[in-house]
Amino acid sequence: MYLYPIWVRLWHLFNAILIIVLIVTGVSMQYTDKPDTILMVGFARAVKWHNIAAVLLTVNYIFFVTGNMFTDNGRFYKIRKGNFTSDLWKQMKYYSVGMFKGEKHPFPVIPDRKFNPLQKLTYVLAMYVAFPLLIISGLGLLFPETVISRFLGISGMILTDILHITMGFFLSLFMVIHIYTCTLGARPTSLFKSILSGYHVSEDH
Amino acid sequence: MTSAVIRYLYLLLIIYLLSGISAFASESEKPQAGTVDSITFISPFYEDNERCFKCHGQKTYEYENENLERKVKALMFSERVIDRNKFYQSNHKSFSCTDCHSADYVKFPHPGELRMEQMYNCIDCHGGDEKFAQFNFEEIESEYQKSTHFQLEKEGFSCWECHGPHSYKLNIRNSSDLKETIIYDNNICLKCHSNYDQFQLLSDKDEINILQKHDWLPNQETHFKSVRCIECHSQINDTILVSHLILPVENAVQKCNECHSQNSILMSTLYKFQSKEQRKDGFLNGIILNQSYVIGANRNEYLNIISLLIFTVVVLIIGIHIYFRVTRK
């Protein structure tokens, strides 16, 4: 089943590479006291590459939103009230209990349903809540003169900084969970293959 | 229908953002309104000092030329012009001119040999005086004598090259606005280091282009606005507030981590005074964060712990999930 058009795969590939660069350089800037630790990048280099990757990520994000606006890929991200909460519960039960009992996937992938309810919710939160906040706060840190100096008696930079690292942390966490849940396909590697080839292998083969 | 409207609005937003970015790139910095100081101090020597300020208080002066039998108006040498307002706001505002300068100056024309008069240095008045013990002038003097300024130009250099006796005022101790202190302090260095005419008075070296020399520094402008030259160009001394041991250029701090880290040297330099007085609020180096934002130097300890906990829980859940996947297959 052809599920991931080429533009989605390209966007996803760039997004993955840039996010990894941003996590490594971001952590390097935050924990500068341990420059010799594995994967840590020197401060000057970390700042430079964090800025470059961030600008590219922003462009890539605009590409993603535009793509979702003007193609039918956007429909996968629309949450309709209906049974959403109970569907979400079903999916969570499947992941925590059902799948170990050999139960069938409650929301198997079909051309009109790429994401299960839990997936949909986390993707919407990540792409339409965390990402915009991350990008806006990041731009604030890149251009400090645009940040209001004080808000409710607290330095605007503190708030921007906290917002940025919190969103960065949640998206890093998302990435870890995202990679793990991607081993839950027909075989542990099949979903990774899908996002590269575009073709989805059904779980119920 | 609605989705078409949303798409149209989205396109407008993108166009607006793009035009905003280009406008931002070309926007020139707006001049900031200068601070206006009101002078409330009235010197007991005001009248006496006016005898000097009458000529030295502005760029031109007038005198009665007895030979020509007429009034002559002439330009005052710029170096000999003293700004009244700055003087009466300075630390030496309560002085009479003749406390430091010879009383013979009251004669006009001034006797020629007065030009050779010996000037006092800081330590001449402030040394060994308990009233000034908190400033530790003796240590300042000994640091200064080790500094590259004194070492390179023992004859020409004196306290007054940096601290104008007629305008100097204590700054960082009384500062409520660190940005202004930074400008004030950096201007002391720039007086010579960005003005070759001044620089030549004390050095035979070629002109130094400060901006080019600091090309390696990322976000140069932000750095220049946020820290003082001496943060990197002097050696920290715990017994005095402002280090006076200016280092040779090759010993300047060049590693980002020296400031951008948990053990930021800024805590012992720029933020030294406040760091003794303020608390942390859960932030590592909270003082730095209260004044400005130094990446890597301030982290919130609580957020650190919470994030580590959340991460551990997630990894544990994944581990348990893997375990059940393997065992219940």
Contacts between the chains, C-beta under 8 A, distances in Angstrom:
chain1	res1	chain2	res2	distance
A	29	B	260	7.5
A	29	B	295	5.2
A	29	B	296	5.5
A	30	B	295	7.7
A	30	B	296	6.5
A	30	B	299	6.5
A	31	B	296	7.6
A	31	B	299	8.0
A	32	B	256	7.5
A	32	B	257	5.1
A	32	B	260	5.2
A	32	B	261	4.4
A	32	B	262	7.5
A	32	B	296	3.8
A	33	B	257	7.6
A	33	B	261	5.0
A	33	B	262	4.6
A	33	B	263	6.9
A	33	B	296	8.0
A	35	B	257	6.2
A	42	B	256	7.6
A	43	B	256	3.7
A	43	B	257	5.6
A	43	B	260	5.4
A	43	B	296	6.6
A	44	B	218	6.2
A	44	B	256	5.2
A	47	B	218	5.7
A	47	B	256	7.8
A	47	B	295	7.4
A	48	B	218	6.9
A	62	B	14	6.9
A	65	B	10	7.6
A	66	B	10	7.6
A	66	B	14	7.3
A	69	B	6	7.5
A	69	B	7	5.3
A	69	B	10	5.4
A	70	B	7	6.6
A	95	B	321	7.8
A	99	B	325	7.8
A	100	B	324	5.1
A	100	B	325	7.4
A	100	B	328	4.2
A	101	B	328	7.8
A	141	B	293	7.7
A	143	B	24	7.6
A	144	B	222	6.8
A	144	B	293	6.9
A	155	B	289	6.7
A	155	B	290	6.4
A	155	B	293	7.5
A	157	B	289	7.5
A	157	B	292	7.1
A	157	B	293	3.9
A	158	B	283	7.9
A	158	B	289	5.7
A	158	B	293	7.3
A	161	B	289	8.0
A	161	B	293	6.2
A	162	B	300	7.0
A	162	B	303	7.1
A	165	B	303	7.4
A	166	B	303	7.4
A	169	B	307	5.2
A	169	B	310	7.9
A	173	B	310	6.8
A	173	B	311	6.7
A	173	B	314	6.0
A	176	B	314	6.4
A	176	B	315	7.6
A	176	B	318	7.6
A	177	B	314	6.5
A	177	B	318	7.5
A	180	B	318	5.0
A	180	B	321	7.6
